[in-house]
Amino acid sequence: LTPLSTETIANARQLGYDGLEAVAARPGSHALSGLEENLPRLRDALAEHHIAITAVAAYGNAIGAPVADALAYYERAMKLAKALDCAVVAGMTGRDNSLTVDENLPLFKARFDPIARLAEDEGVRVAFEPWPGSVLGHGPYRWANLATTPELWGKLFETVPSMALGLEYDPSHLIWQGIDYLQAIRDYGERIYHVHAKDNIIDQEVLKRVGVHGRGWWRFAIPGR
């Protein structure tokens, strides 16, 4: 998650990329302010190197923030996305781990119902990253997100049905959970607004020994590697 800079833009062009996700981090972070302050230089560098911004990533625990703070942060991220000629803000729902998933849903609605209405007004879409959080072997699992499986996507979209809310599809977070990552596309393709091209390698021999709650049986990988 490298912050957007003139250097990363130049490096992206040298490596043959034509698009980048601009990481605005999370509420309380200085990354969003840095992007806002450097916007003219970043826009010039993007134009010079023919790089597009595909999404502004406002990752963080929105459920863990006060409603007004979560809304204000997403509003800033949306305005920044539009200033970068982009119409997608990638984010995470956050989660209160002292509560069940269903008990988290009213907290999700309190924040993302107004965020969705704001996105509709701004002509921007919110794409939920499926990263579960700090999943460590043998627990305790510290979930940072509700939007982690197709089952939970269904719950979220039922709670706030606005089409302004969708998905940042990343199969690497689905594979190790045993989820059919292709069926997820068939079921939720109309909600996929951004994509992370990231793979996952499972070591079956290690898995047989440590089990799904153990460590070291899966790792992220660049596609083709």
Residue frames as a rotation matrix with the C-alpha (Angstrom) as fourth column:
LEU 1
0.578 0.816 0.000 0.00
0.816 -0.578 0.000 0.00
0.000 0.000 -1.000 0.00
THR 2
-0.514 -0.854 -0.079 2.40
0.835 -0.519 0.180 2.65
-0.195 0.026 0.980 -1.26
PRO 3
0.211 0.591 -0.779 1.14
0.325 -0.794 -0.514 6.25
-0.922 -0.145 -0.359 -1.09
LEU 4
0.633 0.084 0.770 0.69
0.774 -0.115 -0.623 7.91
0.037 0.990 -0.137 -4.45
SER 5
0.284 -0.601 -0.747 3.59
0.082 -0.761 0.644 10.16
-0.955 -0.245 -0.167 -5.38
THR 6
0.636 -0.134 -0.760 5.24
-0.740 -0.386 -0.551 11.53
-0.219 0.913 -0.345 -8.49
GLU 7
-0.472 -0.881 0.028 7.88
-0.854 0.465 0.233 8.81
-0.218 0.086 -0.972 -8.04
THR 8
-0.452 0.351 0.820 5.38
0.042 0.926 -0.374 5.94
-0.891 -0.135 -0.434 -7.91
ILE 9
0.673 0.703 -0.232 3.62
-0.161 -0.167 -0.973 7.34
-0.722 0.692 0.001 -10.97
ALA 10
0.280 -0.662 -0.696 6.88
-0.960 -0.209 -0.188 7.47
-0.021 0.720 -0.694 -12.93
ASN 11
-0.691 -0.554 0.464 7.81
-0.583 0.807 0.095 3.97
-0.427 -0.205 -0.881 -11.74
ALA 12
0.059 0.810 0.583 4.42
0.010 0.584 -0.812 2.62
-0.998 0.053 0.027 -12.78
ARG 13
0.793 0.199 -0.575 4.91
-0.524 -0.258 -0.812 3.90
-0.310 0.945 -0.100 -16.33
GLN 14
-0.163 -0.946 -0.280 8.43
-0.987 0.160 0.031 2.44
0.016 0.281 -0.959 -16.45
LEU 15
-0.722 -0.070 0.688 7.01
-0.288 0.935 -0.208 -0.94
-0.628 -0.348 -0.696 -15.39
GLY 16
-0.955 0.294 -0.047 4.35
0.041 0.287 0.957 -0.79
0.295 0.912 -0.286 -18.09
TYR 17
-0.426 0.846 -0.321 1.28
0.824 0.217 -0.524 -0.03
-0.373 -0.487 -0.789 -16.00
ASP 18
-0.687 0.251 0.682 -1.41
0.296 -0.760 0.579 2.37
0.663 0.599 0.448 -17.12
GLY 19
0.345 0.839 0.422 -3.45
-0.202 -0.372 0.906 2.58
0.917 -0.398 0.042 -13.90
LEU 20
-0.784 -0.572 -0.242 -2.94
0.163 0.186 -0.969 2.90
0.599 -0.799 -0.052 -10.15
GLU 21
0.457 0.827 -0.326 -5.06
0.626 -0.038 0.779 2.83
0.632 -0.560 -0.535 -7.02
ALA 22
-0.287 -0.526 0.801 -4.40
-0.203 -0.783 -0.587 5.89
0.936 -0.331 0.118 -4.87
VAL 23
-0.104 0.189 -0.976 -4.20
0.810 0.586 0.027 4.87
0.577 -0.788 -0.214 -1.21
ALA 24
-0.036 0.188 0.982 -5.85
-0.325 -0.931 0.166 7.40
0.945 -0.313 0.095 1.09
ALA 25
-0.870 -0.423 -0.253 -5.52
0.034 0.460 -0.887 5.02
0.491 -0.781 -0.386 4.06
ARG 26
-0.144 0.798 -0.585 -8.00
0.837 0.414 0.359 5.45
0.529 -0.438 -0.727 6.90
PRO 27
0.724 0.449 0.524 -9.64
0.103 -0.821 0.562 8.02
0.682 -0.353 -0.641 9.17
GLY 28
0.903 -0.426 -0.058 -6.95
-0.034 -0.205 0.978 9.65
-0.429 -0.881 -0.200 11.29
SER 29
0.178 -0.865 0.469 -4.25
0.863 0.366 0.348 9.01
-0.472 0.344 0.812 8.71
HIS 30
0.032 -0.265 -0.964 -2.32
-0.141 -0.956 0.258 11.80
-0.989 0.128 -0.068 7.02
ALA 31
-0.657 -0.376 0.653 -2.34
0.507 0.420 0.752 10.03
-0.558 0.826 -0.086 3.64
LEU 32
0.252 0.827 0.502 -5.58
0.965 -0.176 -0.195 11.64
-0.073 0.534 -0.842 2.48
SER 33
0.768 -0.020 -0.640 -4.32
0.121 -0.977 0.177 15.10
-0.629 -0.214 -0.748 3.44
GLY 34
-0.276 -0.958 -0.072 -1.09
-0.009 -0.073 0.997 14.41
-0.961 0.276 0.012 1.58
LEU 35
-0.446 0.195 0.874 -2.98
0.864 0.348 0.363 13.53
-0.233 0.917 -0.324 -1.59
GLU 36
0.650 0.759 0.028 -5.15
0.749 -0.635 -0.189 16.64
-0.126 0.144 -0.982 -1.30
GLU 37
0.552 -0.495 -0.671 -2.15
-0.042 -0.820 0.571 18.93
-0.833 -0.287 -0.473 -0.70
ASN 38
-0.507 -0.862 -0.019 -0.16
-0.147 0.064 0.987 17.48
-0.849 0.503 -0.159 -3.62
LEU 39
0.316 0.773 0.550 -3.08
0.403 0.415 -0.816 17.18
-0.859 0.480 -0.180 -6.02
PRO 40
0.798 0.008 -0.602 -1.80
-0.477 -0.601 -0.641 19.64
-0.367 0.799 -0.476 -8.70
ARG 41
-0.216 -0.959 -0.183 1.63
-0.935 0.150 0.320 17.93
-0.280 0.241 -0.929 -8.89
LEU 42
-0.497 0.082 0.864 0.05
-0.024 0.994 -0.108 14.47
-0.867 -0.074 -0.492 -8.92
ARG 43
0.617 0.778 0.115 -2.37
0.155 0.023 -0.988 15.41
-0.771 0.627 -0.106 -11.70
ASP 44
0.530 -0.508 -0.678 0.52
-0.822 -0.504 -0.265 16.79
-0.207 0.698 -0.685 -13.78
ALA 45
-0.542 -0.793 0.279 2.55
-0.719 0.609 0.333 13.60
-0.434 -0.020 -0.901 -13.25
LEU 46
-0.112 0.597 0.795 -0.41
0.191 0.798 -0.572 11.37
-0.975 0.088 -0.203 -14.14
ALA 47
0.851 0.445 -0.280 -0.95
-0.139 -0.323 -0.936 13.30
-0.507 0.835 -0.213 -17.37
GLU 48
0.197 -0.871 -0.451 2.76
-0.956 -0.272 0.106 13.31
-0.215 0.410 -0.886 -18.21
HIS 49
-0.767 -0.586 0.261 3.09
-0.558 0.810 0.181 9.52
-0.317 -0.007 -0.948 -17.79
HIS 50
-0.299 0.747 -0.594 -0.37
-0.730 0.222 0.646 8.62
0.615 0.627 0.478 -19.13
ILE 51
-0.895 0.035 -0.444 -1.41
0.303 0.779 -0.549 6.91
0.326 -0.626 -0.708 -15.90
ALA 52
-0.058 0.942 0.331 -5.05
-0.306 -0.333 0.892 6.75
0.950 -0.049 0.308 -14.79
ILE 53
-0.848 -0.029 0.529 -6.29
-0.526 0.174 -0.833 6.49
-0.068 -0.984 -0.163 -11.22
THR 54
-0.582 0.613 -0.534 -8.67
0.015 0.665 0.747 3.54
0.813 0.427 -0.396 -11.06
ALA 55
0.528 0.745 -0.408 -9.77
0.512 0.104 0.853 3.99
0.678 -0.659 -0.326 -7.43
VAL 56
-0.231 -0.505 0.831 -9.06
-0.599 -0.599 -0.531 6.02
0.766 -0.621 -0.165 -4.32
ALA 57
-0.067 0.132 -0.989 -8.62
0.432 0.897 0.090 3.58
0.899 -0.421 -0.117 -1.42
ALA 58
-0.121 0.132 0.984 -10.17
-0.748 -0.664 -0.002 4.83
0.653 -0.736 0.179 1.82
TYR 59
-0.038 0.051 -0.998 -9.41
0.285 0.958 0.039 1.72
0.958 -0.283 -0.051 3.87
GLY 60
-0.846 -0.288 0.449 -10.18
-0.338 -0.362 -0.869 1.66
0.412 -0.887 0.209 7.55
ASN 61
-0.720 0.552 -0.420 -12.71
0.689 0.639 -0.341 0.81
0.080 -0.535 -0.841 10.24
ALA 62
-0.641 0.543 0.543 -15.73
-0.186 -0.796 0.576 2.92
0.745 0.267 0.611 9.38
ILE 63
0.379 0.812 -0.443 -17.89
0.281 0.356 0.892 1.01
0.882 -0.462 -0.093 11.87
GLY 64
0.075 -0.445 -0.893 -15.35
0.990 0.141 0.013 1.83
0.120 -0.885 0.451 14.59
ALA 65
-0.914 -0.377 0.147 -15.55
0.372 -0.926 -0.063 5.55
0.160 -0.003 0.987 13.83
PRO 66
-0.400 0.805 -0.439 -18.36
0.136 -0.422 -0.897 7.94
-0.907 -0.418 0.059 14.81
VAL 67
0.288 0.617 0.732 -20.98
0.818 0.239 -0.523 8.21
-0.498 0.749 -0.436 12.07
ALA 68
0.933 0.096 -0.347 -20.14
-0.040 -0.930 -0.364 11.85
-0.358 0.354 -0.864 11.30
ASP 69
0.078 -0.986 -0.144 -16.42
-0.599 -0.162 0.784 11.09
-0.797 0.025 -0.604 11.05
ALA 70
-0.364 -0.171 0.916 -16.96
0.434 0.839 0.329 8.12
-0.824 0.517 -0.231 8.73
LEU 71
0.599 0.674 0.432 -19.23
0.720 -0.218 -0.659 10.16
-0.350 0.706 -0.616 6.48
ALA 72
0.803 -0.337 -0.491 -16.83
-0.356 -0.933 0.058 13.12
-0.478 0.128 -0.869 6.42
TYR 73
-0.212 -0.952 0.222 -13.90
-0.334 0.284 0.899 10.91
-0.918 0.117 -0.378 5.52
TYR 74
-0.215 0.204 0.955 -15.74
0.759 0.650 0.032 9.20
-0.615 0.732 -0.294 2.66
GLU 75
0.850 0.521 -0.076 -16.91
0.379 -0.705 -0.600 12.61
-0.366 0.481 -0.796 1.42
ARG 76
0.387 -0.799 -0.461 -13.30
-0.616 -0.596 0.516 13.79
-0.687 0.084 -0.722 1.23
ALA 77
-0.479 -0.589 0.651 -12.26
0.044 0.725 0.688 10.57
-0.877 0.358 -0.321 -0.53
MET 78
0.254 0.663 0.705 -15.07
0.818 0.242 -0.522 10.96
-0.516 0.709 -0.481 -3.06
LYS 79
0.919 0.061 -0.389 -14.13
-0.088 -0.932 -0.353 14.55
-0.384 0.358 -0.851 -3.85
LEU 80
-0.031 -0.996 -0.086 -10.50
-0.592 -0.051 0.804 13.50
-0.805 0.076 -0.588 -4.23
ALA 81
-0.294 -0.014 0.956 -11.51
0.514 0.841 0.170 10.66
-0.806 0.541 -0.240 -6.56
LYS 82
0.702 0.630 0.332 -13.44
0.628 -0.327 -0.706 13.06
-0.336 0.704 -0.626 -8.76
ALA 83
0.710 -0.518 -0.478 -10.49
-0.491 -0.850 0.192 15.48
-0.505 0.099 -0.857 -8.77
LEU 84
-0.427 -0.877 0.221 -8.36
-0.477 0.426 0.769 12.57
-0.769 0.223 -0.600 -10.04
ASP 85
-0.216 0.450 -0.866 -10.92
-0.967 0.026 0.255 11.78
0.138 0.892 0.430 -12.78
CYS 86
-0.907 -0.094 -0.411 -11.96
-0.028 0.986 -0.162 8.61
0.420 -0.135 -0.897 -10.99
ALA 87
-0.112 0.961 0.251 -15.41
-0.746 -0.248 0.618 7.38
0.657 -0.119 0.745 -9.97
VAL 88
0.526 0.248 -0.813 -14.57
0.217 0.885 0.411 4.63
0.822 -0.393 0.412 -7.45
VAL 89
-0.016 -0.505 0.863 -13.69
-0.924 -0.323 -0.207 4.80
0.383 -0.800 -0.462 -3.76
ALA 90
0.049 -0.048 -0.998 -12.46
0.100 0.994 -0.043 1.48
0.994 -0.097 0.053 -2.43
GLY 91
-0.214 -0.094 0.972 -13.00
-0.864 -0.446 -0.233 0.85
0.456 -0.890 0.014 1.26
MET 92
-0.717 0.065 -0.695 -13.75
0.307 0.923 -0.231 -1.55
0.626 -0.379 -0.681 4.07
THR 93
0.318 0.939 0.133 -16.75
0.179 -0.197 0.964 -1.65
0.931 -0.282 -0.231 6.35
GLY 94
-0.580 -0.454 0.676 -14.86
-0.674 -0.200 -0.712 -2.12
0.459 -0.868 -0.190 9.58
ARG 95
0.156 0.618 -0.771 -16.28
0.112 0.764 0.635 -4.30
0.981 -0.185 0.050 12.33
ASP 96
0.053 -0.069 0.996 -16.96
-0.964 -0.262 0.034 -4.41
0.259 -0.962 -0.081 16.06
ASN 97
-0.411 -0.338 -0.847 -15.47
-0.309 0.925 -0.220 -7.73
0.858 0.172 -0.485 17.12
SER 98
-0.941 0.163 0.298 -17.38
-0.262 0.210 -0.942 -7.71
-0.216 -0.964 -0.154 20.43
LEU 99
0.000 0.998 -0.064 -20.58
-0.691 -0.046 -0.721 -8.19
-0.722 0.045 0.690 18.40
THR 100
-0.088 0.084 0.993 -21.87
0.508 0.861 -0.028 -10.84
-0.857 0.502 -0.118 16.02
VAL 101
-0.886 -0.190 0.422 -22.13
0.462 -0.294 0.837 -10.16
-0.035 0.937 0.348 12.30
ASP 102
-0.082 0.948 0.309 -25.88
0.801 -0.122 0.586 -9.56
0.593 0.295 -0.749 12.56
GLU 103
0.525 0.234 -0.818 -25.34
0.765 -0.551 0.334 -7.19
-0.373 -0.801 -0.468 15.49
ASN 104
-0.530 -0.776 -0.341 -22.87
0.447 -0.598 0.665 -5.25
-0.720 0.200 0.664 13.33
LEU 105
-0.433 0.342 0.834 -25.41
0.885 -0.017 0.466 -4.70
0.174 0.939 -0.296 10.56
PRO 106
0.718 0.686 -0.114 -27.23
0.695 -0.706 0.135 -1.75
0.012 -0.176 -0.984 12.25
LEU 107
0.277 -0.711 -0.646 -23.81
0.187 -0.620 0.762 -0.11
-0.942 -0.332 -0.039 12.73
PHE 108
-0.669 -0.467 0.578 -23.08
0.609 0.102 0.787 -0.70
-0.426 0.878 0.216 9.04
LYS 109
0.071 0.802 0.593 -26.44
0.958 -0.220 0.182 0.80
0.277 0.556 -0.784 8.05
ALA 110
0.700 0.222 -0.679 -25.97
0.530 -0.799 0.285 3.88
-0.479 -0.559 -0.676 10.25
ARG 111
-0.097 -0.845 -0.527 -22.75
-0.023 -0.527 0.850 4.72
-0.995 0.095 0.031 8.40
PHE 112
-0.858 -0.431 0.279 -23.13
0.212 0.198 0.957 3.37
-0.468 0.880 -0.078 4.89
ASP 113
0.153 0.926 0.346 -26.72
0.950 -0.041 -0.309 4.37
-0.272 0.376 -0.886 4.25
PRO 114
0.784 0.107 -0.611 -25.71
0.038 -0.991 -0.125 8.08
-0.619 0.075 -0.782 4.27
ILE 115
-0.311 -0.938 -0.154 -22.40
-0.248 -0.076 0.966 7.24
-0.917 0.339 -0.209 2.57
ALA 116
-0.519 0.193 0.833 -24.31
0.744 0.581 0.329 5.48
-0.421 0.790 -0.445 -0.22
ARG 117
0.620 0.784 0.021 -26.67
0.713 -0.552 -0.433 8.46
-0.328 0.283 -0.901 -0.63
LEU 118
0.439 -0.558 -0.705 -23.67
-0.291 -0.830 0.476 10.77
-0.850 -0.003 -0.527 -0.82
ALA 119
-0.608 -0.688 0.395 -22.04
0.103 0.425 0.899 8.52
-0.787 0.588 -0.187 -3.43
GLU 120
-0.015 0.703 0.711 -25.22
0.953 0.226 -0.204 8.61
-0.304 0.675 -0.673 -5.50
ASP 121
0.830 0.353 -0.432 -25.27
0.282 -0.934 -0.220 12.39
-0.481 0.061 -0.875 -5.35
GLU 122
0.210 -0.865 -0.456 -21.58
-0.504 -0.495 0.708 12.63
-0.838 0.081 -0.540 -6.29
GLY 123
0.799 0.115 -0.590 -21.76
-0.587 0.357 -0.726 10.03
0.127 0.927 0.353 -9.08
VAL 124
-0.344 -0.939 0.004 -19.21
-0.866 0.316 -0.388 7.85
0.362 -0.137 -0.922 -7.29
ARG 125
0.668 0.515 -0.537 -19.34
-0.278 0.842 0.463 4.16
0.690 -0.160 0.706 -6.36
VAL 126
0.118 -0.570 0.813 -17.95
-0.981 0.058 0.183 2.54
-0.152 -0.820 -0.552 -3.20
ALA 127
0.431 -0.083 -0.899 -16.18
-0.393 0.879 -0.269 -0.80
0.813 0.469 0.346 -3.73
PHE 128
0.718 -0.092 0.690 -15.68
-0.673 0.159 0.722 -2.96
-0.176 -0.983 0.053 -0.64
GLU 129
-0.241 -0.892 -0.382 -12.31
-0.791 0.409 -0.455 -4.69
0.562 0.193 -0.804 -0.31
PRO 130
0.680 0.611 -0.405 -12.77
-0.313 0.742 0.593 -8.33
0.663 -0.277 0.696 0.88
TRP 131
-0.413 -0.889 -0.197 -9.64
-0.101 0.260 -0.960 -8.45
0.905 -0.376 -0.197 3.11
PRO 132
0.415 0.670 -0.616 -10.77
0.519 0.382 0.764 -9.98
0.747 -0.637 -0.189 6.43
GLY 133
0.798 -0.204 0.568 -8.16
-0.528 -0.692 0.493 -8.29
0.292 -0.693 -0.659 8.59
SER 134
-0.232 -0.947 0.224 -5.37
-0.936 0.155 -0.316 -9.58
0.265 -0.283 -0.922 10.79
VAL 135
0.847 0.513 -0.141 -6.05
-0.482 0.852 0.206 -13.30
0.226 -0.107 0.968 10.46
LEU 136
-0.175 -0.961 0.212 -3.37
-0.955 0.114 -0.272 -15.01
0.238 -0.250 -0.939 12.55
GLY 137
-0.218 0.020 -0.976 -2.81
-0.169 0.984 0.058 -18.73
0.961 0.177 -0.211 12.94
HIS 138
-0.505 0.102 -0.857 -4.50
0.698 0.632 -0.336 -20.36
0.507 -0.768 -0.391 15.97
GLY 139
0.466 0.835 0.293 -6.48
0.518 -0.526 0.675 -17.20
0.717 -0.163 -0.677 16.70
PRO 140
-0.002 0.993 -0.120 -7.78
0.516 -0.102 -0.850 -15.00
-0.857 -0.064 -0.512 18.03
TYR 141
-0.318 -0.033 0.948 -8.92
0.927 -0.221 0.303 -13.68
0.200 0.975 0.101 14.70
ARG 142
-0.380 0.152 -0.912 -9.12
0.334 -0.897 -0.289 -9.89
-0.863 -0.415 0.290 14.61
TRP 143
-0.073 0.449 0.891 -11.63
0.995 0.091 0.036 -9.27
-0.065 0.889 -0.453 11.83
ALA 144
-0.693 -0.252 -0.675 -11.46
0.260 -0.961 0.091 -5.78
-0.672 -0.113 0.732 10.35
ASN 145
-0.775 0.346 -0.528 -14.20
-0.631 -0.393 0.668 -6.09
0.024 0.852 0.524 7.78
LEU 146
-0.075 0.825 0.560 -17.69
-0.350 0.504 -0.789 -7.48
-0.934 -0.255 0.251 7.16
ALA 147
0.644 0.410 -0.646 -17.45
-0.696 -0.037 -0.718 -7.64
-0.318 0.911 0.261 3.35
THR 148
-0.284 -0.930 0.232 -15.37
-0.809 0.362 0.464 -10.83
-0.516 -0.056 -0.855 3.30
THR 149
-0.836 0.052 0.547 -17.58
0.218 0.945 0.244 -13.53
-0.504 0.323 -0.801 1.72
PRO 150
-0.797 0.596 0.096 -20.46
-0.019 -0.185 0.983 -13.76
0.603 0.782 0.159 -0.77
GLU 151
-0.110 0.770 -0.628 -22.77
0.889 0.359 0.284 -14.67
0.444 -0.527 -0.725 2.11
LEU 152
-0.174 -0.015 -0.985 -21.90
0.749 -0.651 -0.122 -11.45
-0.639 -0.759 0.125 3.91
TRP 153
-0.995 -0.096 -0.005 -22.02
0.065 -0.715 0.696 -9.40
-0.070 0.693 0.718 0.70
GLY 154
-0.428 0.903 0.030 -25.65
0.474 0.197 0.858 -10.49
0.769 0.382 -0.512 0.46
LYS 155
0.118 0.446 -0.887 -26.35
0.991 -0.105 0.079 -9.34
-0.058 -0.889 -0.455 4.03
LEU 156
-0.585 -0.429 -0.688 -24.70
0.446 -0.879 0.169 -5.97
-0.677 -0.208 0.706 3.42
PHE 157
-0.979 0.193 0.066 -26.54
-0.034 -0.473 0.881 -5.29
0.201 0.860 0.469 0.16
GLU 158
-0.135 0.959 -0.249 -29.84
0.732 0.266 0.627 -6.28
0.668 -0.098 -0.738 1.78
THR 159
0.001 0.076 -0.997 -29.14
0.917 -0.397 -0.029 -3.88
-0.398 -0.915 -0.070 4.65
VAL 160
-0.010 -0.024 -1.000 -28.22
-0.241 -0.970 0.025 -0.99
-0.970 0.241 0.005 2.33
PRO 161
0.325 0.247 0.913 -29.53
0.604 0.688 -0.401 -1.90
-0.727 0.682 0.075 -1.15
SER 162
0.691 -0.058 -0.720 -28.09
-0.411 -0.851 -0.326 1.13
-0.594 0.521 -0.612 -2.97
MET 163
0.838 -0.391 0.381 -26.22
0.546 0.580 -0.605 0.20
0.015 0.715 0.699 -6.15
ALA 164
0.669 -0.655 0.352 -23.67
-0.536 -0.753 -0.382 2.84
0.515 0.067 -0.854 -5.15
LEU 165
0.166 -0.591 0.790 -22.22
-0.839 0.336 0.428 0.12
-0.518 -0.734 -0.440 -2.89
GLY 166
0.844 0.061 -0.532 -20.34
-0.401 0.731 -0.552 -2.70
0.356 0.679 0.642 -4.56
LEU 167
0.845 -0.493 0.207 -17.18
0.254 0.712 0.655 -4.75
-0.470 -0.501 0.727 -4.50
GLU 168
0.275 -0.874 -0.400 -13.47
-0.961 -0.255 -0.103 -4.50
-0.012 0.413 -0.911 -5.07
TYR 169
0.973 0.212 -0.089 -13.01
-0.218 0.973 -0.078 -8.06
0.070 0.095 0.993 -6.31
ASP 170
-0.027 -0.997 0.070 -9.82
-0.972 0.009 -0.236 -9.71
0.235 -0.075 -0.969 -5.04
PRO 171
0.643 0.383 -0.663 -9.74
-0.349 0.917 0.191 -13.51
0.682 0.109 0.723 -5.39
SER 172
-0.370 -0.882 -0.292 -6.66
-0.077 0.342 -0.936 -13.84
0.926 -0.324 -0.195 -3.18
HIS 173
-0.731 0.142 0.667 -8.82
-0.680 -0.230 -0.696 -13.22
0.054 -0.963 0.265 -0.10
LEU 174
0.354 0.935 -0.006 -11.46
-0.935 0.353 -0.026 -15.71
-0.022 0.015 1.000 -1.20
ILE 175
0.196 -0.296 -0.935 -9.29
-0.480 0.802 -0.355 -18.69
0.855 0.518 0.016 -2.18
TRP 176
-0.776 -0.610 -0.161 -7.84
-0.174 0.453 -0.874 -19.48
0.606 -0.650 -0.458 1.24
GLN 177
-0.537 0.666 0.517 -11.33
-0.758 -0.113 -0.642 -19.27
-0.370 -0.737 0.566 2.75
GLY 178
-0.794 0.202 0.574 -12.44
0.297 0.952 0.076 -22.08
-0.531 0.230 -0.816 0.44
ILE 179
0.136 0.871 -0.473 -14.79
-0.132 -0.457 -0.880 -19.80
-0.982 0.182 0.053 -1.50
ASP 180
0.059 -0.013 0.998 -15.62
0.926 0.375 -0.049 -20.43
-0.374 0.927 0.034 -5.15
TYR 181
-0.376 -0.321 -0.870 -14.08
0.189 -0.945 0.267 -17.21
-0.907 -0.064 0.416 -6.48
LEU 182
-0.992 0.082 0.096 -15.54
0.085 -0.125 0.989 -17.73
0.093 0.989 0.117 -9.96
GLN 183
-0.209 0.970 -0.124 -19.09
0.892 0.241 0.383 -18.32
0.402 -0.031 -0.915 -8.71
ALA 184
-0.121 0.106 -0.987 -18.68
0.692 -0.704 -0.160 -15.10
-0.711 -0.703 0.012 -6.73
ILE 185
-0.896 -0.211 -0.391 -18.30
-0.126 -0.723 0.680 -13.26
-0.426 0.658 0.621 -10.04
ARG 186
-0.738 0.671 0.067 -21.36
0.383 0.335 0.861 -14.98
0.556 0.661 -0.504 -11.51
ASP 187
-0.002 0.794 -0.608 -23.44
0.990 0.085 0.108 -14.06
0.138 -0.602 -0.786 -8.45
TYR 188
0.473 0.129 -0.872 -22.16
0.558 -0.810 0.182 -10.51
-0.683 -0.572 -0.455 -7.89
GLY 189
-0.313 -0.671 0.672 -20.67
0.942 -0.133 0.307 -9.41
-0.117 0.729 0.674 -11.21
GLU 190
0.276 0.490 0.827 -22.97
0.619 -0.749 0.237 -6.38
0.735 0.446 -0.510 -11.45
ARG 191
0.992 0.083 -0.092 -21.59
0.122 -0.555 0.823 -5.18
0.018 -0.827 -0.561 -8.11
ILE 192
0.247 -0.968 -0.034 -17.89
0.857 0.202 0.473 -5.46
-0.452 -0.146 0.880 -9.04
TYR 193
0.987 0.162 -0.006 -16.60
0.150 -0.922 -0.357 -1.90
-0.063 0.352 -0.934 -9.47
HIS 194
0.384 -0.923 -0.025 -12.86
-0.911 -0.374 -0.172 -2.46
0.150 0.089 -0.985 -9.05
VAL 195
0.946 -0.102 -0.308 -10.43
0.080 0.993 -0.084 -5.39
0.315 0.055 0.948 -9.20
HIS 196
0.301 -0.914 0.273 -7.20
-0.854 -0.131 0.504 -6.38
-0.425 -0.385 -0.819 -7.50
ALA 197
0.672 -0.153 -0.725 -5.21
-0.425 0.722 -0.546 -8.82
0.607 0.675 0.419 -9.67
LYS 198
-0.266 -0.724 0.636 -3.80
-0.955 0.111 -0.274 -10.95
0.128 -0.681 -0.721 -6.86
ASP 199
0.217 0.259 -0.941 -3.45
-0.328 0.928 0.180 -14.70
0.920 0.269 0.286 -6.54
ASN 200
0.324 -0.078 0.943 -3.10
-0.933 0.141 0.332 -17.10
-0.159 -0.987 -0.027 -3.61
ILE 201
-0.165 -0.467 -0.869 -0.98
-0.496 0.801 -0.336 -20.24
0.852 0.376 -0.364 -3.28
ILE 202
0.637 0.419 0.647 -2.07
-0.771 0.345 0.535 -23.03
0.001 -0.840 0.543 -0.92
ASP 203
-0.511 -0.815 -0.272 0.50
-0.732 0.579 -0.360 -25.53
0.451 0.015 -0.893 0.37
GLN 204
0.454 0.825 -0.338 -1.58
-0.550 0.557 0.622 -28.67
0.701 -0.096 0.706 0.78
GLU 205
0.013 -0.518 -0.856 1.14
0.452 0.766 -0.457 -30.51
0.892 -0.381 0.244 2.72
VAL 206
-0.927 -0.326 0.184 1.39
0.019 -0.532 -0.847 -27.79
0.374 -0.782 0.500 5.34
LEU 207
-0.271 0.918 0.291 -2.40
-0.844 -0.371 0.386 -27.51
0.463 -0.141 0.875 5.47
LYS 208
0.341 0.399 -0.852 -2.71
-0.082 0.915 0.396 -31.22
0.937 -0.065 0.344 6.26
ARG 209
-0.367 -0.589 -0.720 -0.53
0.682 0.355 -0.639 -30.73
0.632 -0.726 0.271 9.32
VAL 210
-0.985 -0.144 -0.097 -1.59
0.171 -0.723 -0.670 -27.36
0.026 -0.676 0.736 10.73
GLY 211
-0.184 0.983 -0.011 -5.25
0.949 0.175 -0.263 -27.22
-0.257 -0.059 -0.965 9.65
VAL 212
0.179 0.345 0.921 -7.16
0.737 -0.668 0.107 -24.18
0.652 0.660 -0.373 8.52
HIS 213
0.978 0.205 0.043 -6.50
0.120 -0.719 0.685 -22.33
0.171 -0.665 -0.727 11.80
GLY 214
0.402 -0.905 -0.138 -2.75
0.698 0.205 0.686 -22.84
-0.593 -0.372 0.714 11.56
ARG 215
0.519 -0.330 -0.789 -0.11
-0.431 -0.898 0.093 -20.71
-0.738 0.292 -0.608 9.92
GLY 216
-0.334 -0.908 -0.251 1.97
-0.600 0.000 0.800 -20.93
-0.727 0.418 -0.545 6.78
TRP 217
-0.339 0.227 0.913 -0.37
0.482 0.875 -0.039 -22.95
-0.808 0.427 -0.406 4.56
TRP 218
0.515 0.435 0.738 -1.27
0.857 -0.263 -0.443 -20.11
0.001 0.861 -0.508 2.20
ARG 219
-0.326 -0.602 -0.729 0.36
0.457 -0.775 0.436 -16.96
-0.828 -0.190 0.528 0.87
PHE 220
0.706 0.526 -0.474 -0.42
-0.088 -0.600 -0.796 -14.17
-0.703 0.603 -0.377 -1.56
ALA 221
-0.304 -0.798 0.520 1.19
0.584 0.275 0.764 -14.19
-0.752 0.536 0.382 -5.01
ILE 222
-0.321 0.122 -0.939 1.38
-0.680 -0.720 0.139 -12.10
-0.659 0.683 0.314 -8.14
PRO 223
0.734 0.638 0.233 -0.67
-0.282 0.598 -0.750 -13.82
-0.618 0.485 0.618 -10.89
GLY 224
0.837 -0.415 -0.358 1.61
-0.248 0.297 -0.922 -16.10
0.489 0.860 0.145 -12.88
ARG 225
-0.230 -0.948 0.222 4.15
-0.672 -0.010 -0.741 -16.43
0.704 -0.319 -0.634 -10.05
